[in-house]
């Protein structure tokens, strides 16, 4: 297998009431546990809302997957499954992972590249989440090239100086970082090189940083080649893998946003608004209908109903 694409990773030990399995970091003390406004403390232990619902309904947090919003089909996994399969690569998507699922995947697959999206990790809840995910991936596939991408990296690049960003990339511990809101062209170029040494010794790639022998190499000064929205529709009924498809899936009809609100960085990181042709949207809807298993769709468009322009 060429690529294992991980759409989302969660630190299951953030809520340290889930498992008795050993972890590579100590669970936080109850009074210092990292938590946000949706976490609940029950008997001194933090619970997110899905674990709270599982506890109320079943008397245990072990059924939290039933209520976890990240278990629905995330768009990035399906998108890159479609893109890379078209390009001739063998791909497997892991929709949502933790330490236990990575271990099970490690027993079944031997990918040359493991790709992890940071888009839905937000601020990683705590700074240790991403390097912990990389360590666990490295433990399962020590010879694989680990590639990180996603909008969290784009946010950091747009916010901080180059030296700070490079320190962060060293801290995360992956091999390759694709720091682009689109990333199709860099991903295909990275895979075509075949190995970390070839990546480090070859010409720099746009929007791509290589961590090699203690140094950060790249990116190229050349602009990234963008992919037209009309050419990147998902052939849902022809995907080589469908067991990751939940009855609710994500799809998109646009990139970026029609507005440029002062408080929002999304149009800055995404660039100008790009709309998919109506025929492309209709094609995806027909493909989802043809599957016969999808009952609801969530459109990921940043602004779904912008007003008509004059």
C-alpha positions in Angstrom: 0.0 0.0 0.0 1.3 3.4 -0.9 -0.6 5.7 1.5 -2.5 5.6 4.7 -4.4 8.9 5.0 -5.5 9.8 8.5 -8.3 12.4 8.5 -8.4 13.0 12.2 -6.5 12.0 15.4 -7.7 12.3 19.0 -5.8 11.9 22.2 -8.0 9.4 23.9 -6.2 9.9 27.1 -7.2 13.5 27.4 -10.3 12.0 28.9 -8.4 9.5 31.1 -11.5 7.5 32.1 -11.7 5.6 28.7 -9.0 3.0 28.7 -6.6 1.1 30.9 -4.1 0.8 28.0 -0.7 2.4 28.6 -0.1 5.8 27.1 3.1 7.6 26.2 2.3 10.5 28.4 0.8 10.7 31.9 -2.9 11.7 32.2 -3.4 15.2 33.6 -4.4 15.7 37.2 -8.2 16.4 37.6 -7.7 20.0 38.7 -5.3 20.8 35.9 -6.9 18.8 33.1 -7.0 20.6 29.8 -10.6 21.2 28.9 -12.8 23.7 27.0 -16.3 25.0 27.4 -17.9 21.7 26.2 -16.0 19.5 28.7 -17.6 18.3 31.9 -16.0 17.2 35.2 -17.6 14.2 36.7 -16.1 12.7 39.8 -13.0 14.9 39.1 -12.5 13.4 35.6 -13.0 15.4 32.3 -15.6 14.1 29.9 -16.4 15.5 26.5 -20.1 15.6 25.4 -20.0 12.3 23.6 -18.5 10.5 26.6 -21.1 12.2 28.9 -23.9 11.0 26.7 -22.5 7.4 26.7 -22.2 7.5 30.5 -25.8 8.7 30.9 -27.2 6.1 28.5 -25.0 3.1 29.1 -23.3 3.7 32.4 -19.9 3.7 30.8 -17.9 6.0 28.5 -17.0 3.0 26.2 -19.9 3.8 23.8 -18.8 7.3 23.2 -18.2 6.5 19.5 -22.0 6.5 19.0 -22.1 10.2 19.8 -18.8 11.4 18.4 -19.3 14.0 15.6 -15.9 13.1 14.1 -17.2 9.6 13.3 -19.1 10.9 10.3 -17.3 10.8 7.0 -14.8 13.6 7.0 -14.2 15.3 3.6 -10.4 15.3 3.5 -10.2 11.5 3.7 -12.7 10.9 0.9 -11.2 13.7 -1.2 -7.6 12.3 -1.1 -8.8 8.8 -1.4 -10.5 9.8 -4.7 -7.5 12.0 -5.9 -4.7 9.5 -5.1 -6.7 6.5 -6.5 -7.1 8.4 -9.7 -3.4 9.0 -9.8 -2.7 5.3 -9.5 -1.7 5.1 -5.8 -2.9 2.4 -3.4 -4.7 4.3 -0.6 -6.4 3.5 2.7 -8.3 6.1 4.7 -8.6 6.1 8.5 -11.5 8.5 9.2 -10.8 9.0 12.9 -8.0 7.4 14.9 -6.5 7.2 18.4 -3.7 5.1 19.9 -5.8 1.9 19.8 -7.0 2.2 16.2 -3.4 3.0 15.1 -2.2 -0.2 16.7 -4.9 -2.2 14.8 -4.1 -0.5 11.5 -0.4 -1.3 12.1 -1.3 -5.0 12.3 -3.0 -4.9 8.9 -1.2 -2.4 6.7 2.3 -1.5 5.7 2.1 1.9 3.9 5.1 3.7 2.4 3.6 7.1 3.4 1.4 8.0 6.3 -0.4 11.3 5.9 -2.1 13.1 8.9 -4.4 16.1 8.5 -4.2 18.8 11.2 -7.2 20.8 10.0 -9.6 19.6 12.6 -7.1 19.6 15.4 -7.6 23.3 15.9 -5.0 24.3 18.5 -4.4 20.6 19.1 -6.2 21.0 22.4 -2.8 20.9 24.0 0.6 21.3 22.2 1.5 17.7 22.9 -1.2 16.1 20.8 0.4 16.2 17.3 3.9 15.1 18.4 2.2 12.3 20.3 0.3 11.2 17.2 3.5 11.3 15.2 5.3 9.1 17.8 2.5 6.6 17.7 2.5 6.5 13.9 6.3 6.1 13.9 6.0 3.2 16.4 3.6 1.4 14.1 5.4 2.2 10.8 9.0 3.0 11.5 10.0 2.9 7.9 7.2 5.0 6.5 7.5 8.7 5.5 5.2 10.7 7.8 3.6 13.7 6.1 1.6 16.4 8.0 -0.7 18.9 6.3 -3.9 20.8 7.0 -5.1 24.3 8.0 -3.5 24.3 11.4 -0.1 24.5 9.8 -1.3 27.2 7.4 -2.5 29.2 10.4 0.9 28.9 12.0 2.7 29.9 8.8 0.5 33.0 8.4 0.9 34.0 12.0 4.5 33.4 13.1 8.0 34.0 11.8 9.9 31.4 9.8 12.2 30.5 12.7 9.3 29.8 15.1 7.6 27.7 12.4 10.8 25.6 11.9 11.1 25.0 15.6 7.5 23.8 15.7 8.1 21.4 12.7 11.1 20.0 14.6 9.0 19.6 17.7 6.2 17.8 15.9 8.7 15.2 14.5 7.2 14.3 11.2 9.3 14.0 8.0 7.3 16.2 5.5 5.0 19.2 6.1 2.7 20.4 3.3 1.6 23.9 4.4 -1.1 24.7 1.9 -4.9 25.1 2.1 -5.2 23.0 -1.1 -2.1 20.8 -1.4 -3.1 18.5 -4.2 0.0 19.2 -6.4 2.5 19.1 -3.5 1.0 15.8 -2.2 1.3 14.2 -5.7 4.9 15.5 -6.0 5.9 14.1 -2.6 4.5 10.7 -3.4 6.2 10.6 -6.8 9.6 11.1 -5.2 9.1 7.8 -3.3 11.5 8.2 -0.4 12.6 10.8 2.2 16.1 10.9 0.8 14.8 11.6 -2.7 12.6 14.4 -1.2 15.6 15.9 0.6 18.0 15.7 -2.3 15.6 16.7 -5.1 14.5 20.2 -6.0 12.3 22.0 -3.4 8.6 21.6 -3.7 6.2 24.5 -3.4 4.6 24.9 0.1 6.5 21.8 1.3 9.0 21.6 4.2 11.3 18.5 4.5 12.8 17.6 7.9 16.0 15.8 7.2 19.3 15.2 9.1 18.3 17.9 11.7 17.5 20.6 9.1 14.4 22.0 7.5 14.6 22.1 3.7 12.4 24.1 1.4 9.9 25.2 0.4 10.4 26.2 -3.2 9.7 29.9 -4.1 7.6 28.8 -7.1 3.8 29.1 -6.7 1.8 26.0 -6.1 -0.1 24.7 -9.1 -3.8 25.0 -8.2 -6.4 22.4 -9.1 -9.6 23.5 -10.7 -12.8 22.8 -8.8 -14.4 21.2 -11.8 -11.6 18.5 -11.9 -11.7 17.5 -8.3 -15.2 16.1 -7.8 -15.5 12.9 -5.9 -16.7 9.8 -7.6 -18.3 8.5 -4.5 -19.7 5.3 -6.0 -16.3 4.4 -7.5 -14.1 4.9 -4.4 -11.8 1.9 -3.8 -12.8 2.0 -0.1 -16.3 2.6 1.2 -16.2 1.1 4.8 -15.2 4.6 6.1 -18.5 6.1 4.8 -20.9 7.0 7.5 -24.6 7.6 6.8 -23.7 11.3 7.1 -21.0 12.7 4.8 -19.3 16.0 4.1 -19.1 17.6 0.7 -18.2 21.1 -0.6 -19.3 23.4 -3.4 -16.7 26.1 -2.9 -13.3 27.0 -1.6 -12.8 30.1 0.6 -15.5 32.6 1.3 -17.3 35.5 -0.4 -16.7 37.8 2.5 -13.5 39.2 4.1 -14.6 39.8 7.7 -11.9 41.4 9.8 -12.1 38.8 12.6 -11.7 35.8 10.2 -8.5 34.4 8.7 -10.3 31.9 6.5 -10.4 33.9 3.3 -6.7 34.9 3.8 -5.5 31.3 4.1 -7.9 30.0 1.4 -7.4 32.7 -1.2 -10.1 34.0 -3.6 -13.5 32.4 -3.6 -13.7 29.5 -6.1 -17.0 27.9 -6.9 -17.6 24.4 -8.2 -19.6 24.3 -11.5 -23.2 23.3 -11.0 -22.7 20.2 -13.1 -19.9 19.0 -10.7 -22.1 19.5 -7.6 -24.9 17.6 -9.3 -22.5 14.8 -10.2 -21.5 14.4 -6.6 -25.1 14.4 -5.4 -26.0 11.7 -7.9 -22.9 9.7 -6.9 -24.0 9.8 -3.2 -27.5 8.8 -4.2 -26.1 5.9 -6.2 -24.3 4.5 -3.1 -27.7 4.0 -1.4 -26.3 4.3 2.1 -25.9 8.0 2.7 -29.0 9.6 4.3 -27.7 13.1 5.1 -25.1 15.6 3.8 -23.2 18.4 5.5 -21.9 21.1 3.2 -18.5 22.4 4.4 -18.8 25.7 2.6 -17.7 28.5 4.9 -20.7 30.6 3.9 -23.5 28.6 2.3 -25.9 31.5 1.4 -24.0 34.6 0.3 -26.3 37.3 -1.1 -26.5 37.7 -4.9 -24.3 40.4 -6.3 -25.7 43.1 -8.5 
